[in-house]
Amino acid sequence: MSESRVVLELRGITKQFPGVLANDHIDFDLRHGEVHALLGENGAGKSTLMSILYGLYSQDEGEILINGERVEIDTPKEAIERGIGMVHQHFMLIPVMTVAENIVLASEPSKAGIVLDYASARARVSELAQSFNFAIDPDARIENISVGQQQRVEILKALYRKADILILDEPTAVLTPQEAEELFGILRSLQRDGMSIIFISHKLNEVLQIADRITVLRRGRKIETLPAEGATEEGLARLMVGREVLLRVDKTPAKPAEPLLQVDDLRVLDDREIETVRGVSLDVHAGEIVGIAGVDGNGQTELVEALTGLRPVLDGRFSVDGRDLTHAGTHHILDAGVGHIPEDRQLRGLVLEFTLAENVALHDFDRRPYSRFGWLRLGRIVERARRILHEFDVRGGGPDTLAKSLSGGNQQKVVVAREVANDPRVLIAAQPTRGLDVGAIEFVHRRLVEERDSGRAVLLVSLELDEILSLSDRILVMYEGEVVGEYGPDVTEEELGVAMLGGTREKEAAA
């Protein structure tokens, strides 16, 4: 790898936003056929740097060289023409269009230069997918395929446009462990074919697994570039955060008390009117964290939405602290003492066009001391937001900053901060650390344990098995909408993996 030619150089890249120096004279290079990981905390400048390379932003200073030639990239179209493809953390796909239509969009084959030649488009996409061993239906609508398949569509879009430099921005943030492994297999195949890959991530174990070299950014500056061989998670975390980071959760045994969340034979339909929660019963006691593990798409999302009033209950019931909330709306459920960290921060957690102060006040803006006689007391709302944003180390802006301008990880921290600060009796945390860096994960994990130790009941839903194993006092596994097993915190990852794939049910059937 050390003898491979350099295909891309960024020299002295600097980018300033109002009040934020996002990139401070950063140097970066990429070699032919390598995976070069870009590592850093939320707000460290990773996505900004790659957005400059992809033509979404223009640098204030510095230069870009491709194969030794200085280039100007002012638009994504120019980046694509120079062989650069980018898969964004939040996918840029049109849900109502098919896989094939999304892939060929803006580069469509046509008949007589006028009409879309869909048969040709479909054939090209099928051929491309087969050549890279992608199991995907060109005729499937994006809205009907899994997140992992959507990511493959994004990669195929770049390959269709003949990219030889591929930027992946937090590619595993929305993937299951199984899908992440499949992605790594795809990347190794692309690498063997000579593609050069920039892998933006905060997951240290994955970076060490896939990368050849690693560049660490901290608060807009390049700290170090080092080979992945010989690097450790602890060393990388120290470079990212600037201090020692506790990578394992430190907690005492739980002391569960009375049940606060009780769910009895709950049944819920998904958007297709298919029953995806099929008779789920569970209790979460004060002073414990109950984790729900499972492969994505086995009813966890619908269960959380039902418990938070976002989806109607077909049958069964649930209560909080003895109060039946089965058919209550979201507002009443929150008023009853339920906090909700949603799995999709942009769809369910934030109003992106609102300021951070407005987002922090979403639950209680109409109550004292933030409102009086129907009038908002903006000074108090802003002061509370300033205190909470500081306490949770939200970077990239203050109370008056629009939520959409923050990095994904800092958006997540705003949601966590609001829900924890509201002092709930029951906290439902769905993918609470999705998109967070190691320092922020450490902080959120510590806060969840503190909530438990303060007598809250915490229901944790996560696709990250290590998170489930680290935090949970009891673990439930969901498979095809049912709870198929309950385990203690000493269960192995292998046992959980078998249950997540239906092994427990098969064993019961055989008995």
C-alpha positions in Angstrom: 0.0 0.0 0.0 2.9 2.4 0.8 4.0 2.2 -2.9 0.6 2.8 -4.3 0.2 6.1 -6.3 -1.7 9.0 -4.7 -5.0 9.6 -6.5 -6.3 12.4 -4.4 -4.7 15.2 -2.3 -6.3 17.9 -0.1 -3.8 20.6 0.8 -4.5 23.2 3.5 -8.3 22.9 3.3 -9.9 25.6 5.5 -13.6 26.3 5.9 -15.2 28.8 8.2 -18.9 29.0 9.0 -20.4 31.8 11.2 -18.9 31.2 14.6 -17.4 27.9 13.7 -14.0 27.0 12.1 -15.1 23.7 10.6 -11.8 22.8 8.8 -8.5 24.4 9.8 -5.7 23.9 7.2 -6.3 20.1 6.8 -4.0 18.0 4.7 -5.3 14.6 3.5 -4.3 12.1 0.7 -5.8 8.9 -0.7 -3.9 6.2 -2.5 -5.0 3.9 -5.3 -7.0 0.9 -4.0 -6.9 1.7 -0.4 -9.5 2.3 2.3 -8.6 5.5 4.2 -10.7 6.1 7.3 -11.5 9.6 8.4 -12.1 9.5 12.1 -13.3 12.1 14.6 -15.9 13.2 17.1 -19.2 14.7 16.0 -18.5 18.1 14.7 -14.8 17.4 14.1 -15.1 18.5 10.5 -15.2 15.1 8.7 -18.4 15.6 6.7 -17.5 19.3 5.9 -14.2 18.2 4.5 -15.8 15.6 2.3 -18.6 18.0 1.3 -15.9 20.3 -0.1 -14.4 17.4 -2.0 -17.8 16.5 -3.4 -18.6 20.1 -4.4 -21.3 20.8 -1.8 -19.2 23.5 -0.2 -16.3 25.6 -1.5 -13.2 25.9 0.6 -12.1 29.3 1.9 -8.4 28.2 1.5 -6.5 25.3 0.2 -6.4 23.2 -3.0 -7.6 19.8 -4.3 -5.4 17.6 -6.6 -6.7 14.5 -8.5 -4.0 12.3 -9.9 -1.5 15.2 -9.4 -3.7 17.8 -11.2 -5.1 20.8 -9.4 -8.8 20.9 -9.9 -11.8 23.2 -9.0 -14.9 21.3 -7.8 -17.8 23.7 -7.4 -20.8 21.3 -7.8 -21.5 17.6 -7.2 -21.9 17.3 -11.0 -18.2 18.3 -11.4 -17.2 15.9 -8.7 -19.0 13.0 -10.4 -17.4 13.9 -13.8 -14.0 13.6 -12.1 -14.8 10.1 -10.8 -15.9 11.0 -7.3 -19.0 9.3 -5.8 -20.4 10.0 -2.3 -22.9 7.9 -0.2 -24.3 10.3 2.4 -25.2 9.3 5.9 -28.9 10.2 5.2 -29.5 8.7 1.8 -30.4 10.8 -1.2 -33.0 8.5 -2.8 -36.6 9.2 -4.0 -38.8 6.7 -2.1 -41.6 6.4 -4.7 -39.2 5.6 -7.6 -37.8 2.2 -8.3 -34.2 1.1 -7.7 -33.4 1.3 -11.4 -35.0 4.8 -11.7 -33.0 6.1 -8.8 -29.7 4.7 -10.1 -30.0 6.1 -13.6 -31.5 9.5 -12.5 -29.9 12.4 -14.4 -28.0 9.8 -16.5 -30.9 8.0 -18.1 -30.7 5.9 -21.2 -33.2 7.1 -23.7 -35.0 6.2 -27.0 -34.3 8.7 -29.7 -32.9 11.1 -27.1 -36.4 11.8 -25.8 -38.1 9.0 -23.9 -36.7 7.1 -21.0 -35.6 3.6 -22.1 -36.6 1.8 -18.9 -35.9 -1.6 -20.3 -32.3 -0.6 -21.0 -32.0 1.1 -17.6 -33.2 -2.0 -15.9 -30.9 -4.2 -17.8 -27.8 -2.0 -17.1 -28.7 -1.9 -13.4 -29.2 -5.7 -13.2 -25.9 -6.3 -14.9 -24.1 -3.9 -12.6 -25.7 -5.4 -9.5 -24.8 -9.0 -10.6 -21.2 -8.0 -11.4 -20.8 -6.8 -7.8 -22.9 -9.6 -6.3 -25.6 -7.3 -5.0 -28.9 -9.1 -4.4 -31.3 -6.4 -5.3 -34.5 -6.1 -7.4 -34.2 -3.2 -10.0 -38.1 -2.9 -10.0 -38.5 -2.6 -6.2 -39.6 0.8 -4.9 -37.1 2.4 -2.6 -39.8 2.8 0.1 -40.3 -1.0 0.2 -36.7 -2.1 0.6 -34.5 -2.3 3.8 -32.0 0.3 4.8 -29.1 -2.0 4.0 -30.5 -2.4 0.4 -31.0 1.3 0.1 -27.3 1.8 0.9 -26.4 -0.7 -1.9 -28.5 1.4 -4.3 -26.5 4.5 -3.3 -23.2 2.6 -4.0 -24.6 1.3 -7.3 -25.4 4.9 -8.2 -21.8 5.9 -7.8 -20.6 2.8 -9.7 -23.1 3.4 -12.5 -21.4 6.9 -12.9 -18.0 5.2 -13.1 -16.6 6.5 -9.8 -13.1 5.4 -8.9 -13.1 7.4 -5.6 -15.9 6.5 -3.3 -16.8 8.6 -0.1 -18.9 6.8 2.5 -20.2 9.0 5.2 -21.0 7.0 8.4 -22.0 4.0 6.2 -22.8 1.7 9.1 -24.8 4.1 11.3 -28.1 2.7 10.1 -27.0 -0.9 9.4 -27.4 -4.1 11.5 -24.2 -5.9 12.4 -25.0 -8.5 9.6 -25.6 -5.7 7.1 -22.3 -4.0 8.1 -20.4 -7.3 7.5 -22.0 -7.5 4.1 -21.0 -3.9 3.4 -17.4 -4.7 4.3 -17.4 -7.6 1.9 -18.6 -5.3 -0.8 -15.9 -2.7 0.0 -13.1 -5.3 -0.1 -14.4 -6.4 -3.5 -14.4 -2.8 -4.8 -10.9 -2.3 -3.3 -9.6 -5.4 -5.2 -11.0 -3.9 -8.4 -8.9 -0.8 -7.8 -11.4 1.6 -6.2 -10.1 4.1 -3.6 -12.4 4.5 -0.7 -12.7 7.2 2.0 -14.6 5.7 5.0 -16.0 8.3 7.4 -16.9 6.8 10.8 -16.8 7.0 14.5 -16.9 3.2 15.2 -13.4 2.3 16.2 -13.7 -1.5 15.8 -15.1 -1.1 12.3 -12.3 1.3 11.3 -9.7 -1.1 12.5 -11.4 -3.9 10.6 -11.7 -2.2 7.2 -9.1 0.6 6.9 -5.6 0.6 5.6 -4.8 4.0 7.0 -6.6 6.3 9.5 -6.6 10.1 9.7 -8.0 11.5 12.9 -9.6 15.0 13.1 -10.3 16.9 16.3 -12.3 20.2 16.4 -11.5 20.9 12.7 -7.8 20.1 12.8 -5.9 17.1 11.6 -4.3 15.4 14.6 -2.5 12.4 12.9 -2.5 9.9 10.0 -1.4 6.4 11.0 -1.5 2.9 9.6 -4.5 0.8 10.9 -2.1 -2.1 11.5 -0.9 -1.8 15.1 -3.5 0.8 16.1 -5.8 0.2 19.0 -9.3 1.3 19.9 -8.0 3.0 23.1 -5.3 4.8 21.2 -7.7 6.1 18.5 -10.2 7.2 21.1 -7.5 9.2 22.9 -6.6 10.9 19.6 -10.2 11.7 18.8 -11.2 13.1 22.1 -7.9 14.3 23.6 -8.3 12.3 26.8 -8.7 8.8 28.0 -12.1 7.4 27.1 -13.9 4.6 29.0 -14.9 2.2 26.2 -16.8 -0.2 28.6 -19.9 0.8 30.7 -19.1 1.0 34.4 -22.2 0.2 36.4 -23.2 -1.6 39.6 -25.9 -4.3 39.6 -29.4 -3.1 39.2 -31.8 -2.8 42.1 -35.2 -3.1 40.4 -38.3 -1.9 42.3 -41.9 -1.7 41.2 -42.9 -2.1 37.6 -43.3 1.2 35.9 -43.9 0.1 32.3 -46.2 -2.9 31.8 -47.1 -4.3 28.3 -49.6 -7.0 28.0 -50.2 -9.0 24.7 -49.7 -6.0 22.5 -50.5 -6.3 18.8 -49.6 -3.6 16.3 -49.9 -3.2 12.5 -47.3 -1.7 10.3 -47.9 0.8 7.4 -48.9 -2.1 5.1 -51.6 -3.3 7.6 -49.5 -6.4 8.5 -49.3 -7.4 12.1 -45.6 -6.8 13.0 -46.0 -6.8 16.8 -47.6 -10.1 17.7 -48.6 -10.5 21.3 -45.7 -8.8 23.0 -45.7 -8.8 26.9 -43.0 -7.2 29.0 -42.4 -5.3 32.2 -39.7 -2.7 32.9 -39.2 -1.9 36.6 -38.0 1.2 38.3 -34.2 1.0 38.6 -33.4 -1.3 35.7 -32.6 -1.2 32.0 -34.3 -3.7 29.8 -32.8 -4.1 26.4 -34.5 -5.3 23.3 -32.3 -7.0 20.8 -33.2 -8.1 17.3 -32.4 -7.8 13.6 -33.9 -4.6 12.2 -37.4 -5.1 10.9 -38.7 -7.5 13.5 -41.3 -5.3 15.1 -39.1 -3.1 17.3 -39.9 0.1 15.5 -43.6 -0.5 15.6 -43.5 -1.5 19.3 -41.7 1.8 20.2 -44.1 3.8 18.1 -47.1 2.2 19.8 -45.7 2.8 23.3 -45.1 6.5 22.4 -48.5 7.2 20.8 -47.2 7.4 17.3 -49.0 4.3 16.1 -52.4 2.9 17.1 -52.6 -0.3 19.1 -54.6 -3.1 17.4 -55.1 -5.2 20.6 -53.6 -5.6 24.1 -52.7 -2.9 26.5 -49.9 -1.0 28.1 -49.6 1.2 31.2 -47.1 3.5 32.9 -47.0 3.6 36.6 -50.4 1.9 36.7 -52.1 4.3 34.3 -53.6 2.8 31.2 -52.2 4.6 28.1 -53.1 2.1 25.4 -55.1 4.5 23.3 -53.6 7.8 24.5 -52.0 10.3 22.2 -48.4 11.2 22.2 -48.9 14.4 24.2 -50.7 12.5 27.0 -48.1 9.8 27.1 -45.3 12.3 27.5 -47.3 14.1 30.2 -47.7 10.8 32.0 -43.9 10.7 32.4 -42.6 8.9 29.3 -39.4 10.2 27.6 -38.7 9.1 24.0 -35.4 9.1 22.2 -36.6 8.1 18.7 -34.5 6.0 16.3 -34.8 8.7 13.5 -33.7 12.0 15.0 -34.6 14.0 11.9 -38.1 12.5 11.3 -39.2 12.1 14.9 -36.8 13.9 17.2 -36.3 17.4 15.9 -38.0 20.1 13.9 -35.0 20.9 11.6 -36.2 24.4 10.8 -36.5 25.3 14.5 -33.7 26.6 16.6 -32.1 24.4 19.3 -33.9 26.4 22.0 -37.2 25.8 20.3 -36.4 22.1 19.9 -35.4 21.8 23.6 -38.7 23.4 24.6 -41.0 21.2 22.4 -42.5 19.3 25.3 -43.1 22.1 27.8 -43.1 25.5 26.0 -46.8 25.9 27.1 -46.0 25.5 30.8 -44.6 27.7 33.5 -42.0 29.0 33.7 -41.6 29.1 29.9 -45.1 30.4 29.2 -47.5 32.7 31.0 -51.0 33.8 30.1 -50.4 32.2 26.7 -47.2 34.2 26.0 -43.8 32.5 25.5 -41.1 33.7 27.8 -38.3 33.5 25.3 -35.5 34.5 27.7 -36.2 31.6 30.0 -36.5 29.2 27.1 -33.1 30.3 25.7 -31.4 30.2 29.1 -32.6 26.7 29.8 -31.5 25.6 26.3 -28.1 27.1 26.9 -27.7 25.3 30.1 -28.8 21.9 28.7 -26.6 22.2 25.5 -23.6 23.0 27.7 -24.3 20.1 30.0 -24.6 17.6 27.1 -21.6 19.1 25.2 -23.6 19.9 22.1 -21.2 21.5 19.6 -21.7 23.5 16.4 -24.0 26.3 17.7 -26.0 27.8 20.5 -29.7 28.2 21.4 -30.3 30.4 18.3 -28.7 27.9 15.9 -31.1 26.0 13.5 -31.2 22.3 14.2 -30.6 21.4 10.6 -27.1 23.1 10.7 -25.7 20.7 13.3 -23.9 17.4 12.5 -26.0 14.3 12.8 -24.3 13.3 16.0 -24.9 16.7 17.6 -28.5 16.6 16.5 -28.8 13.3 18.4 -27.2 14.8 21.5 -29.9 17.5 21.4 -32.6 14.9 21.4 -31.0 12.9 24.3 -30.5 16.1 26.3 -34.1 17.2 26.0 -35.5 13.8 26.9 -33.3 13.2 29.9 -33.6 16.8 31.1 -37.4 16.4 31.2 -37.0 13.9 34.1 -39.2 11.1 32.8 -40.4 8.1 34.9 -40.0 5.8 31.9 -37.4 6.5 29.3 -37.8 4.7 25.9 -34.4 4.9 24.1 -34.4 3.7 20.5 -30.9 3.6 19.0 -29.8 6.3 21.4 -26.2 6.4 20.2 -26.8 6.0 16.5 -24.3 8.3 14.8 -22.4 9.3 18.0 -18.6 9.2 18.5 -16.9 7.4 21.3 -16.8 10.3 23.7 -20.5 11.1 23.2 -21.4 7.3 23.5 -19.6 7.2 26.8 -21.5 10.2 28.0 -25.0 8.9 26.8 -24.3 5.5 28.3 -23.3 7.1 31.6 -26.5 9.2 31.6 -28.7 6.2 30.9 -27.1 4.3 33.8 -27.7 7.4 36.0 -31.3 7.4 35.0 -31.6 3.8 36.0 -29.8 4.5 39.3 -32.2 7.4 40.0 -35.2 5.0 39.9 -36.2 5.4 36.3 -37.3 2.5 34.1 -35.3 2.4 30.9 -36.4 0.5 27.8 -33.4 0.3 25.4 -33.9 -0.8 21.8 -30.7 -1.1 19.9 -29.2 -2.8 16.9 -25.8 -2.6 18.5 -25.3 -5.9 20.4 -22.4 -4.6 22.4 -24.6 -1.7 23.6 -27.3 -4.1 24.6 -24.9 -6.3 26.4 -23.1 -3.4 28.1 -26.2 -1.5 29.4 -29.0 -4.1 29.9 -29.9 -5.7 33.2 -32.3 -8.0 31.3 -32.4 -8.7 27.6 -35.4 -9.6 25.5 -35.0 -10.8 21.9 -37.6 -10.0 19.3 -38.0 -12.1 16.2 -40.9 -11.7 13.7 -42.8 -9.5 16.1 -42.6 -11.8 19.1 -40.4 -11.9 22.2 -38.6 -15.2 21.7 -36.3 -15.2 24.7 -35.2 -13.4 27.9 -31.6 -13.4 29.0 -29.5 -12.1 31.8 -26.6 -9.6 31.3 -24.1 -12.5 31.2 -25.5 -14.0 27.9 -23.0 -14.4 25.1 -23.2 -12.5 21.8 -23.4 -15.9 20.1 -26.5 -16.9 22.1 -28.2 -13.7 21.3 -27.3 -14.0 17.6 -28.9 -17.4 17.4 -32.1 -16.1 19.1 -32.2 -13.0 16.8 -32.3 -15.3 13.8 -35.1 -17.4 15.1 -33.0 -20.2 16.6 -34.9 -20.2 19.9 -38.3 -20.7 18.2 -36.9 -23.5 16.0 -35.6 -25.2 19.1 -39.0 -25.0 20.9 -40.7 -26.3 17.7 -38.3 -29.3 17.6 -39.0 -30.1 21.3 
